[in-house]
């Protein structure tokens, strides 16, 4: 099948697998016109990139849970919800019964769409009081929210580039977040770069 507007030369290259001579956008558009989609798999040093990102994400979640436990918080990882037409999951949902506080923690291995990240987190914060009642058995006085990344220069550079938006949405940083976790009072919105997340080191092919 050939999408309208594509040259014979384009189709010949596509069918022969000469993709290095074609632009990814043109290939995507070609198949989109036929009602199909294109999915690219990226491999790095023998490991699928999506699997590496999943492992990185899991490492951030693990460190978050450890930090929360250190300050006396109970945590639920990957808490799913379906409330008022909203569906999804919270990476780490935590509660501090003594102060009757809840915290929505999102673990990120890299920045995606900042707007979408803020929108999804806003939904989870809004649903947090009910989720806290259902999960931990009490209504929170207030809800905190933490967006956590592994310590990474690229992630910091992107945060700095969008400092107006991110700074307004997540004004607190590491020291303030730790102090709030130790003595939670009132709402908090924080961006936390965790320095003790183990880096992912994919194995390299053996030398011959």
C-alpha positions as CSV (number, residue, x, y, z in Angstrom):
1,X,0.0,0.0,0.0
2,X,1.2,3.5,-0.8
3,X,0.1,6.7,0.9
4,X,-0.9,9.5,-1.4
5,X,1.8,12.1,-2.1
6,X,4.7,9.7,-1.7
7,X,7.2,9.2,-4.5
8,X,8.1,5.9,-6.0
9,X,11.6,6.4,-4.9
10,X,10.4,6.8,-1.3
11,X,8.4,3.6,-1.4
12,X,11.3,1.7,-3.0
13,X,13.7,2.8,-0.2
14,X,11.1,2.0,2.5
15,X,10.3,-1.5,1.1
16,X,14.0,-2.3,0.6
17,X,14.8,-1.3,4.2
18,X,17.0,1.6,3.2
19,X,15.7,3.6,6.2
20,X,19.0,5.5,6.7
21,X,18.1,7.6,3.6
22,X,14.6,8.5,5.0
23,X,13.5,10.9,7.7
24,X,11.6,9.4,10.6
25,X,8.9,12.0,10.3
26,X,8.3,11.1,6.7
27,X,8.0,7.4,7.6
28,X,5.6,8.1,10.4
29,X,3.4,10.3,8.2
30,X,3.4,7.7,5.4
31,X,2.1,5.0,7.7
32,X,-0.3,7.4,9.5
33,X,-2.0,8.1,6.2
34,X,-2.6,4.3,5.9
35,X,-4.1,4.1,9.3
36,X,-1.0,2.5,10.9
37,X,1.7,3.7,13.3
38,X,5.4,3.3,13.7
39,X,7.1,2.3,16.9
40,X,10.9,2.6,17.3
41,X,12.9,0.5,19.8
42,X,16.1,2.1,21.0
43,X,18.9,-0.2,22.3
44,X,21.9,1.0,24.2
45,X,24.9,-1.3,24.9
46,X,22.7,-4.3,24.4
47,X,19.8,-3.3,26.6
48,X,16.4,-1.9,25.6
49,X,16.2,1.8,26.6
50,X,12.7,1.5,27.9
51,X,13.8,-1.3,30.3
52,X,16.7,0.8,31.5
53,X,14.3,3.7,32.2
54,X,12.0,1.4,34.0
55,X,14.9,0.2,36.2
56,X,15.9,3.8,36.8
57,X,12.3,4.7,37.8
58,X,12.2,1.7,40.1
59,X,15.4,2.8,41.8
60,X,14.0,6.3,42.4
61,X,10.8,4.7,43.9
62,X,13.0,2.5,46.2
63,X,15.0,5.5,47.5
64,X,11.8,7.5,48.0
65,X,10.2,4.8,50.1
66,X,13.4,4.5,52.2
67,X,13.6,8.2,52.8
68,X,9.9,8.3,53.8
69,X,10.3,5.4,56.2
70,X,13.3,7.2,57.8
71,X,11.0,10.0,58.8
72,X,8.1,7.8,60.0
73,X,5.9,7.8,57.0
74,X,3.9,4.8,55.8
75,X,4.1,4.2,52.0
76,X,2.2,2.4,49.3
77,X,4.0,2.0,46.0
78,X,2.1,2.1,42.6
79,X,-1.2,2.9,44.2
80,X,-3.9,2.6,41.5
81,X,-7.1,4.7,41.5
82,X,-10.3,5.1,39.5
83,X,-12.2,8.0,40.9
84,X,-14.7,10.4,39.3
85,X,-13.7,9.4,35.8
86,X,-9.9,9.8,36.6
87,X,-7.7,6.7,36.4
88,X,-4.1,6.2,37.0
89,X,-1.6,5.3,39.7
90,X,0.6,7.1,42.2
91,X,4.3,6.0,42.3
92,X,4.5,6.4,46.1
93,X,1.6,7.5,48.2
94,X,2.5,8.2,51.8
95,X,0.9,9.1,55.1
96,X,2.1,10.4,58.4
97,X,-0.6,9.4,60.9
98,X,0.8,11.4,63.9
99,X,0.4,14.7,62.0
100,X,-2.5,13.5,59.8
101,X,-0.7,14.4,56.6
102,X,-0.5,12.7,53.2
103,X,2.0,13.1,50.4
104,X,1.8,12.3,46.7
105,X,5.3,11.4,45.4
106,X,6.0,11.0,41.7
107,X,9.2,9.3,40.7
108,X,10.8,10.4,37.3
109,X,13.8,9.0,35.5
110,X,13.6,11.8,33.0
111,X,11.5,14.8,32.1
112,X,8.7,14.2,29.6
113,X,6.0,16.8,29.0
114,X,6.2,19.3,31.9
115,X,2.6,20.4,31.3
116,X,1.4,16.8,31.3
117,X,3.4,16.1,34.5
118,X,1.8,19.0,36.3
119,X,-1.7,18.2,35.1
120,X,-1.5,14.6,36.2
121,X,0.0,15.5,39.5
122,X,-2.7,18.1,40.1
123,X,-5.3,15.3,39.6
124,X,-3.6,13.1,42.1
125,X,-3.3,15.8,44.7
126,X,-7.0,16.6,44.3
127,X,-7.9,12.9,44.9
128,X,-5.4,12.4,47.7
129,X,-7.8,13.1,50.6
130,X,-10.2,10.3,49.5
131,X,-7.3,8.0,48.7
132,X,-5.8,8.6,52.1
133,X,-9.1,7.7,53.8
134,X,-9.4,4.6,51.7
135,X,-5.8,3.5,52.1
136,X,-4.7,4.7,55.5
137,X,-8.0,5.2,57.3
138,X,-7.9,8.9,58.1
139,X,-8.6,12.2,56.5
140,X,-5.5,14.3,56.0
141,X,-5.2,17.8,57.3
142,X,-3.2,18.7,54.3
143,X,-1.5,17.1,51.3
144,X,2.1,17.4,50.1
145,X,3.5,16.6,46.7
146,X,7.0,15.7,45.8
147,X,8.4,15.2,42.3
148,X,11.6,13.2,42.6
149,X,14.5,12.6,40.2
150,X,17.8,10.9,40.4
151,X,20.6,13.5,40.7
152,X,21.3,14.3,37.1
153,X,22.7,17.3,35.3
154,X,20.3,17.0,32.4
155,X,17.3,16.9,34.7
156,X,18.6,19.9,36.6
157,X,19.3,21.8,33.4
158,X,15.8,21.2,32.1
159,X,14.4,22.3,35.5
160,X,16.5,25.5,35.3
161,X,15.4,26.2,31.7
162,X,11.7,26.1,32.9
163,X,12.4,27.7,36.2
164,X,9.4,30.0,36.1
165,X,6.9,27.2,35.6
166,X,8.6,24.6,37.8
167,X,9.7,27.0,40.5
168,X,6.1,28.1,40.9
169,X,4.7,24.6,40.9
170,X,7.4,23.1,43.1
171,X,9.1,25.8,45.1
172,X,10.7,23.5,47.8
173,X,14.0,21.7,47.3
174,X,15.9,19.0,49.1
175,X,16.6,20.5,52.5
176,X,13.1,22.0,52.8
177,X,11.5,18.7,51.8
178,X,13.5,16.7,54.4
179,X,12.6,19.2,57.1
180,X,8.9,19.0,56.1
181,X,9.0,15.2,56.1
182,X,10.6,15.3,59.6
183,X,8.0,17.7,60.9
184,X,5.1,17.9,58.4
185,X,2.9,20.9,58.7
186,X,0.8,22.5,56.0
187,X,1.0,21.7,52.2
188,X,4.3,21.4,50.4
189,X,5.2,21.2,46.8
190,X,8.8,20.2,46.2
191,X,11.3,19.1,43.5
192,X,13.8,16.6,44.9
193,X,17.0,15.4,43.2
194,X,18.0,12.2,45.0
195,X,21.7,11.8,45.2
196,X,21.7,8.2,46.4
197,X,19.9,6.5,43.5
198,X,22.1,3.8,42.1
199,X,23.0,4.5,38.5
200,X,22.0,2.0,35.8
201,X,25.0,0.4,34.3
202,X,24.1,-1.9,31.4
203,X,26.6,-4.6,30.8
204,X,28.9,-4.1,27.8
205,X,29.7,-6.8,25.3
206,X,32.7,-8.8,26.3
207,X,35.9,-8.0,24.6
208,X,37.3,-10.6,22.3
